[in-house]
Amino acid sequence: MTEDVLARYRQSIDNIDAALIYMLAERFKITQAVGRYKAENGLPPADPGREERQIERLRNLAGDADLDPEFSEKFLRFVIDEVIRHHQKAREE
Ligand SMILES: C=C(O[C@@H]1C=C(C(=O)O)C=C[C@H]1O)C(=O)O
């Protein structure tokens, strides 16, 4: 009985994790396009002003959603740093 409850929770966790992976894949597809556009047009890989606005926006959304804003900032920072790495590579190609 208890194991059924745990299995149901975990099924839901598996679905959410799958959605996160698909959403991240879509985000990286569009950021790769941004990286190519920047490389072709001589724009810098990073845009600190945009990052600051994004982080502030997500910190507020996190607060509304009862998620730790510090965690949401760390997560977005991690993703953005990877995007910038891709943009630097696109510029070198
Ligand atoms: C995607 C961009 O490039 C970088 C990555 C960002 C992101 O992943 O949200 C935001 C700003 C830039 O440093 C962009 O300039 O919009």
The ligand as a Gaussian input file, in Angstrom:
#p B3LYP/6-31G(d) Opt

LIG

0 1
 C       20.027000      34.255000     -25.135000
 C       20.799000      35.354000     -25.030000
 O       22.172000      35.288000     -24.720000
 C       22.650000      35.187000     -23.385000
 C       21.880000      34.190000     -22.638000
 C       20.751000      34.547000     -21.950000
 C       19.768000      33.517000     -21.507000
 O       20.089000      32.312000     -21.616000
 O       18.664000      33.892000     -21.060000
 C       20.498000      35.910000     -21.677000
 C       21.371000      36.868000     -22.063000
 C       22.648000      36.589000     -22.760000
 O       23.730000      36.727000     -21.863000
 C       20.286000      36.705000     -25.276000
 O       21.083000      37.645000     -25.423000
 O       19.043000      36.859000     -25.352000

